[in-house]
Amino acid sequence: MCRMAIDMGYAPFAPHLLYTRFIDDSDPHERELGISMGLRFMETCDEVWVHVGDGVSDGMRREIEHAKRLAKPVIIYREVPVCSMT
């Protein structure tokens, strides 16, 4: 989805791809820290894209609820369209 967003001219941010590089997602305290940082960053976003093809995790559910509280548009993708890798 990040590649698709770039191809469409957007500047995507995927906290689950960034924070799990240096936060231990298996540690409940660190997982909560990563989720809370993503929620803070969301305040700067214009819209929130959610891929639900593999289901909705508790963290995703929190993100969707937070986006709605912030009155951010939430765009749901059940499948990710094929995009170019140019």
Backbone torsions as a table, in degrees:
resi	resn	phi	psi	omega
1	MET	NA	-34.7	177.9
2	CYS	-62.3	-41.7	178.9
3	ARG	-64.1	-41.8	178.2
4	MET	-59.7	-43.3	179.9
5	ALA	-62.7	-42.6	178.3
6	ILE	-62.2	-44.7	179.2
7	ASP	-60.9	-26.8	-180.0
8	MET	-89.6	1.6	177.1
9	GLY	91.4	10.9	178.5
10	TYR	-93.8	164.6	174.5
11	ALA	-112.6	90.7	-173.8
12	PRO	-75.5	156.8	172.2
13	PHE	-136.2	123.1	179.9
14	ALA	-121.2	96.0	-175.3
15	PRO	-58.7	-32.0	-179.8
16	HIS	-67.7	-22.2	176.3
17	LEU	-85.4	-31.0	-178.7
18	LEU	-84.6	-59.6	-170.1
19	TYR	-65.9	-29.9	179.1
20	THR	-71.3	-6.8	175.6
21	ARG	-73.4	-26.5	-177.4
22	PHE	-136.7	3.2	175.1
23	ILE	-117.3	135.7	-178.8
24	ASP	-79.3	102.5	-177.1
25	ASP	-67.4	-17.1	178.1
26	SER	-83.9	-12.4	176.1
27	ASP	-91.0	117.0	-175.8
28	PRO	-54.2	-38.6	179.2
29	HIS	-66.4	-45.3	-179.7
30	GLU	-69.6	-36.3	176.1
31	ARG	-60.1	-45.1	178.5
32	GLU	-62.1	-39.7	177.4
33	LEU	-60.7	-46.3	179.2
34	GLY	-62.7	-43.3	179.0
35	ILE	-64.0	-43.5	-178.3
36	SER	-65.6	-34.0	176.6
37	MET	-67.2	-40.5	177.1
38	GLY	-62.9	-39.3	178.6
39	LEU	-65.7	-37.7	177.6
40	ARG	-65.1	-43.4	-179.8
41	PHE	-63.5	-33.2	-178.2
42	MET	-56.2	-27.4	-179.4
43	GLU	-59.3	-24.0	-179.1
44	THR	-92.1	-7.5	-175.7
45	CYS	-82.2	150.6	176.3
46	ASP	-82.7	-34.1	-179.8
47	GLU	-155.0	164.1	-178.3
48	VAL	-122.5	125.6	177.5
49	TRP	-102.5	137.3	-178.6
50	VAL	-131.1	125.2	174.6
51	HIS	-96.4	115.6	-176.0
52	VAL	-108.6	12.9	-177.5
53	GLY	-60.2	-30.4	179.7
54	ASP	-103.8	14.2	-177.9
55	GLY	100.2	176.8	-178.2
56	VAL	-118.7	117.2	178.9
57	SER	-78.7	169.3	176.4
58	ASP	-60.7	-40.1	178.0
59	GLY	-63.4	-41.4	177.4
60	MET	-63.7	-42.1	179.0
61	ARG	-59.0	-42.9	177.5
62	ARG	-62.6	-40.5	179.3
63	GLU	-64.7	-42.9	178.8
64	ILE	-62.5	-45.5	179.0
65	GLU	-62.2	-41.5	179.6
66	HIS	-65.0	-43.1	178.3
67	ALA	-59.5	-41.5	179.1
68	LYS	-65.5	-40.4	176.9
69	ARG	-62.2	-33.6	178.9
70	LEU	-84.0	0.1	-177.7
71	ALA	60.8	35.1	175.9
72	LYS	-88.0	139.7	173.1
73	PRO	-62.9	135.4	177.2
74	VAL	-113.0	115.9	-179.6
75	ILE	-103.3	119.7	-177.3
76	ILE	-96.6	128.4	174.5
77	TYR	-114.3	123.5	175.4
78	ARG	-87.2	-29.1	174.3
79	GLU	-134.0	148.3	175.7
80	VAL	-93.2	119.9	178.8
81	PRO	-59.3	148.9	175.8
82	VAL	-67.1	134.0	179.9
83	CYS	-127.2	164.3	179.7
84	SER	-77.4	156.0	176.9
85	MET	-117.7	40.7	-178.2
86	THR	-88.6	NA	NA
